[in-house]
Amino acid sequence: MSWMVLYFHSNLDITAFTISGNGTRTDGASVLQGENLKLTCSSSRTDIIFVDWSKKPRGNSAYQTAPSVSMKMNLGGMCSFNPKYPVPANMKCDCVSISKYTCILISVQAEMRDDMWRCRFTYGLQASAAFEHTNDLTIDLTVDITSTVISSPIVNPVSVIVNTTGTFLCETSPGNPVATVVWYKDNTTSTNGNDTQITSGTNTSSTPDGHLIVTHGTLTLQVQRDDQDLGVYCRARNREQWFTSGTKKINVLYGPKMRTLKDVSVIRGEKFEYPCLYEPGNPTAVFFEWTRAETIAPWTKQNAQNLTISVVQRSDETSYTCNVSSVLLPTLATRTTRKYDTATFYLDVMYGAENLKFLLNNVSNTLVEIEEHSTNNLQCLLESDPASIMFIVKDGKTILERPGVHQLIHEMTAKCSDMGVYTCSGYNQYGTAENASVGLFVKCSARQPPGVDAKLNYTARPNENVTMSYTIAAYPVPKPSKFVWKGCINESEDSCNSSLDGKLKFDVTTEGLSSSLTIRDVKIEDYGMYQFSVYNGIGSRFIEWLHLKPIGKPDSPSDFHVIQEEIYETSAVLTWTPSSDNGSPQMFYITYTKKGDQSGWIKKSIEYKRDVQMNYTLRNLEPETEYIVSIYASNEKGFSPTINDTFMTLKHIPGKHADSQVALIGGSIGGGIAVVLVAIGVILILKKFRTSGYTKNRDKLTKRTSQLSSQQKKNDDNPAGQSISGKDNRGFKGAQTYEQLSMATYRSVYDALDNEDNGTDSPGCKAANTYEELSKRTDTSVYDALKKGDNGSGTDGPRCNAAQTYEELSMKTEKGDNGPDNSQVYTPLDTSKSQSHMYFRNAKQEDPVYNDSVL
């Protein structure tokens, strides 16, 4: 085989050319004296022509000109060597592949230390060959370390202050290469196998010692309280064998680690003592000092373990801090350290609600007249500890209530419906603040009451009487003559005739804010449009159009569907919203069958009892079966269009109780729990009203309790899946409408006020007079009365519970106050929401009143 002389050039290429050894050290170039060291030169190229091994002996400044070995892999895959450069006797070389070549240095000796080796790869085409050198590799001799010790600190045990760092130094005997040093916590067992290695706070460095190296390990240990008597030691090696140092014990110094001081509540006027609780430290001697946060009251520091206040005042409410200290002396320290620990508690001085203020737009007034659309702010403030249950009541109905507060803010852009008497109250378990009231009158034109859906469509049979009515909101209240009813051809002023008041067969009745038109013996010509209008001197005349028509077929029910959560193996619950019956009582008819079985239709009739939402349970269904279900409404005039839905029953699971059994058990348990909750609610309601002084509200809620109990019994007796109408429940009084309430009077508000009958049932308490009463006085104007502060609040009797309003006074009959049955009727919305809440809806408004303070 011949070796050709090639002309080539160095080519800077991104291809890697490397040389490495199989010994120790990161580059593998260190071995024990007398051991073999295998060197490997490799490249990622596959067009290598030959490889030269070059050596730079220790002390030489440059590599030898001639290579020590020149080798290549021929086309037959065999390794061949250039005879000009025979392989030295202490080397053995081989071709692993076209890209990898090895040479073994046999029996490395001390004189070979610091020799440097590298390879030069010649690659590419012979006509344009290039070469590249590998990195340099320096030969080194490995020397095992023989020992390791903790060189600092020398004393044992080592005292360290808790939560500070202790530094430990570990040192090895000379060796090569640098040793690995690890630290351990001694788990006090006979063997080191289960000790815990310390991985944080460690560092390793080295210093030369001739041709060898001394390795230093540093441990910076954050000492904790539970490190008391902890043992620390180090281990080191630079080859296979580990060497272990002795163990240093840690003595943890700490001050007295304070117990938590809990906040304390104490009633004003009591004596108070509180101990400073602590755990002894190391050492155990301690010193005490009590301090407190700044207050207006004078204070002297106390140095006893117990804090003492002879008579607690409101000014004593603040934070108190106990300071405990001890003196510590750590190892190797030149001076002592004082270790402090503190704990703070808050002294809460409790007292009843007091100093209540009720402001409208930051001004305290008794009666106020404001413009519609004006921006207003009602603010109620009081002092108490703990915070009070506060509420603002409008005309006897709670509009805002918050537990655990010191102020309430009610912002409003004045509307006609905001007119009334507002009363603010507050109390806690240590006392009740004096109530404060503001009479608010909003000047507004006549309009439809907000939140009320006025009835605009009426039906009547021929030859019967019919009454159409309308209730407005307005201030001042229009005169009866300003309420006008007209018959019209369409919804245009030009199509209307003159007023119907006083005409044959037409009766117009007006009282307060309500007016009604009665048509006797209805004829065909009476069907059509009617105009209702009213004017109170503010804004423009209010007009509403009402339609009288014959009875007709009912409208289709809406939102008819199967409740997905109520589909079971053999039953399913349907739900729908009834629509208008168009003047004739309606029934609902449900038909259902298995899908695809047109011959098996089953028909059910359901009586309509004026429920807002209706449910019906289909039973005896087949499991895992798809059904078609339909519904329509019917009255004497015909049928509504049919609405359909589909559903699939659940798959039967063997061993599961039937739906009816589950429903029966669930109903019994649920009913029993509801009865218990109602009973608990009754006790708490009555207890609150005994302490709050609201006698009239207590009577109303006592009566409501009877209604709730009767309703529950009705629910328990009612089979699952059948609809229950509120008007049929025993002990349940249906909520009266606004129109019914306004019709329940035979005397005007002015008659009631003239007789000084304010409708309250508390002896010696007179409710705040209304704007009308003050304005009717002949000896002074309403503004003179306001200036004098005369609000008729009954200053010669006990605290007035709640001022009545125009609407409440207008409810009085010739026989006296009708009480809660006429003036306020509440119906339960939902008693299943929470054990500590009740929901009521007032008959005069749609919005529910959430009363969290009742329970």
Order of alpha helices (4+ residues) and beta strands (2+ residues): beta-beta-beta-beta-beta-beta-beta-beta-beta-beta-beta-beta-beta-beta-beta-beta-beta-beta-beta-beta-beta-beta-beta-beta-beta-beta-beta-beta-beta-beta-beta-beta-beta-beta-beta-beta-beta-beta-beta-beta-beta-beta-beta-beta-beta-beta-beta-beta-beta-beta-beta-beta-beta-beta-alpha-alpha-alpha-alpha-alpha-alpha-alpha-beta-beta-beta
